[in-house]
Amino acid sequence: MPELPEVTTIVNQLKESLVGKTISGIDVRLAKSFIGQKEQVLGSKILDIRRRAKMIIIKLDNDKNLVVHLKMTGQLIYGESRNEKAESRKSEETLITFPDPIPFAGTTLPGKTTHVVFTFNDGSKLFFNDMRQFGWVRVATEDELRIMNYELGIEALSPEFTPEYLAKICENWGRPIKLLLLEQKKIAGIGNIYANEALWYAGISPMKRGRELTNNQVTQLHKSIKEVLEMGIKYHGSSAGDEAYVDAFGKAGEMQNHTVVYQKAGSDCLRCHHKIVRSTIGGRGTFFCPKCQS
């Protein structure tokens, strides 16, 4: 699932490409992927694009927003029309070809996993692809956004996420610390990849209970969380072996080339040279060094 760095990458790219454009068409190919009425956003102009937790929020000029959650395999791909037509299709649908194949979608969009297509006044398009069909695009009012915001925790890269805040939420957490990092109502934006990485850098076992962390461990974990998320943004997100993630232009990220434990089971730990192992915590694959993470 795309996490804070992946979603931030997409938001930054779409902000440059879409702000100021008007939505001239919406093609919903899978009903459950689009929540709301198309008529509520057709003809509206894009004012801003931002991230909240793992969601993309596209602010429109009519008090409406398009909220996108990519979930497990969602993709949001921007393309500019090259006037290519589908010769075998009756609809004379405009296709856009990308230089590299997009995972589960191919080189030409819309593809078999494309469920929503937005067309803009200049002919450019935004494709929402989702192989597993868990993601969604939703029309939301400002009031609905406020409710969604209230249900989420402090952003992991915000000034409000301090060592003191992390210590406070750890105090009564009697479950594995990794599960706390994944709890979006406590800390927003961290997912499985960066939780694994942050815990390795902090030298903390993912199975250690949150309330068992020392003050020094909390401080180190806070620092590690910030560092791995910033690293993920620097490398435009992670397109790991089992991930569908690509950026807004259909290109893979590079963070997978810089991870130290995620999907590294059987490899030598870079710190102590013990073998990295894989376990399962809360149903999620968990990678760590049993020797130097305690």
ChimeraX attribute file (.defattr): number of C-alpha atoms within 10 A of each C-alpha:
attribute: neighborCount
match mode: 1-to-1
recipient: residues
	/A:1	21
	/A:2	29
	/A:3	24
	/A:4	26
	/A:5	27
	/A:6	26
	/A:7	29
	/A:8	25
	/A:9	21
	/A:10	25
	/A:11	23
	/A:12	15
	/A:13	16
	/A:14	23
	/A:15	16
	/A:16	11
	/A:17	15
	/A:18	21
	/A:19	16
	/A:20	15
	/A:21	18
	/A:22	20
	/A:23	22
	/A:24	17
	/A:25	18
	/A:26	17
	/A:27	13
	/A:28	16
	/A:29	15
	/A:30	12
	/A:31	11
	/A:32	15
	/A:33	21
	/A:34	22
	/A:35	14
	/A:36	15
	/A:37	10
	/A:38	15
	/A:39	10
	/A:40	14
	/A:41	24
	/A:42	16
	/A:43	18
	/A:44	20
	/A:45	20
	/A:46	22
	/A:47	17
	/A:48	18
	/A:49	22
	/A:50	17
	/A:51	19
	/A:52	19
	/A:53	23
	/A:54	23
	/A:55	21
	/A:56	23
	/A:57	22
	/A:58	23
	/A:59	22
	/A:60	23
	/A:61	15
	/A:62	14
	/A:63	13
	/A:64	19
	/A:65	25
	/A:66	20
	/A:67	24
	/A:68	23
	/A:69	21
	/A:70	25
	/A:71	18
	/A:72	17
	/A:73	22
	/A:74	26
	/A:75	30
	/A:76	26
	/A:77	23
	/A:78	25
	/A:79	20
	/A:80	17
	/A:81	15
	/A:82	12
	/A:83	11
	/A:84	13
	/A:85	13
	/A:86	12
	/A:87	10
	/A:88	8
	/A:89	8
	/A:90	7
	/A:91	9
	/A:92	11
	/A:93	14
	/A:94	16
	/A:95	19
	/A:96	20
	/A:97	16
	/A:98	18
	/A:99	10
	/A:100	13
	/A:101	13
	/A:102	23
	/A:103	19
	/A:104	17
	/A:105	18
	/A:106	15
	/A:107	16
	/A:108	16
	/A:109	24
	/A:110	23
	/A:111	16
	/A:112	14
	/A:113	23
	/A:114	24
	/A:115	23
	/A:116	22
	/A:117	21
	/A:118	18
	/A:119	21
	/A:120	22
	/A:121	13
	/A:122	12
	/A:123	16
	/A:124	18
	/A:125	26
	/A:126	22
	/A:127	22
	/A:128	26
	/A:129	30
	/A:130	25
	/A:131	18
	/A:132	12
	/A:133	18
	/A:134	14
	/A:135	22
	/A:136	21
	/A:137	21
	/A:138	19
	/A:139	20
	/A:140	22
	/A:141	16
	/A:142	12
	/A:143	11
	/A:144	13
	/A:145	15
	/A:146	11
	/A:147	10
	/A:148	12
	/A:149	14
	/A:150	11
	/A:151	10
	/A:152	17
	/A:153	17
	/A:154	21
	/A:155	19
	/A:156	22
	/A:157	18
	/A:158	10
	/A:159	8
	/A:160	11
	/A:161	17
	/A:162	16
	/A:163	16
	/A:164	14
	/A:165	15
	/A:166	19
	/A:167	19
	/A:168	13
	/A:169	14
	/A:170	21
	/A:171	13
	/A:172	12
	/A:173	15
	/A:174	13
	/A:175	17
	/A:176	18
	/A:177	22
	/A:178	25
	/A:179	20
	/A:180	22
	/A:181	27
	/A:182	18
	/A:183	15
	/A:184	20
	/A:185	17
	/A:186	18
	/A:187	21
	/A:188	23
	/A:189	30
	/A:190	26
	/A:191	21
	/A:192	19
	/A:193	24
	/A:194	28
	/A:195	25
	/A:196	27
	/A:197	23
	/A:198	27
	/A:199	28
	/A:200	25
	/A:201	19
	/A:202	21
	/A:203	21
	/A:204	24
	/A:205	21
	/A:206	28
	/A:207	18
	/A:208	16
	/A:209	19
	/A:210	24
	/A:211	17
	/A:212	17
	/A:213	17
	/A:214	12
	/A:215	12
	/A:216	11
	/A:217	16
	/A:218	22
	/A:219	17
	/A:220	18
	/A:221	23
	/A:222	22
	/A:223	16
	/A:224	21
	/A:225	23
	/A:226	16
	/A:227	16
	/A:228	23
	/A:229	24
	/A:230	16
	/A:231	17
	/A:232	25
	/A:233	19
	/A:234	14
	/A:235	18
	/A:236	22
	/A:237	28
	/A:238	28
	/A:239	20
	/A:240	18
	/A:241	8
	/A:242	9
	/A:243	15
	/A:244	22
	/A:245	27
	/A:246	25
	/A:247	26
	/A:248	23
	/A:249	18
	/A:250	20
	/A:251	18
	/A:252	22
	/A:253	22
	/A:254	17
	/A:255	20
	/A:256	18
	/A:257	11
	/A:258	13
	/A:259	19
	/A:260	21
	/A:261	27
	/A:262	23
	/A:263	21
	/A:264	16
	/A:265	17
	/A:266	14
	/A:267	15
	/A:268	16
	/A:269	21
	/A:270	12
	/A:271	13
	/A:272	10
	/A:273	12
	/A:274	15
	/A:275	17
	/A:276	21
	/A:277	19
	/A:278	18
	/A:279	13
	/A:280	10
	/A:281	14
	/A:282	11
	/A:283	7
	/A:284	11
	/A:285	14
	/A:286	23
	/A:287	28
	/A:288	28
	/A:289	28
	/A:290	17
	/A:291	15
	/A:292	16
	/A:293	16
	/A:294	14
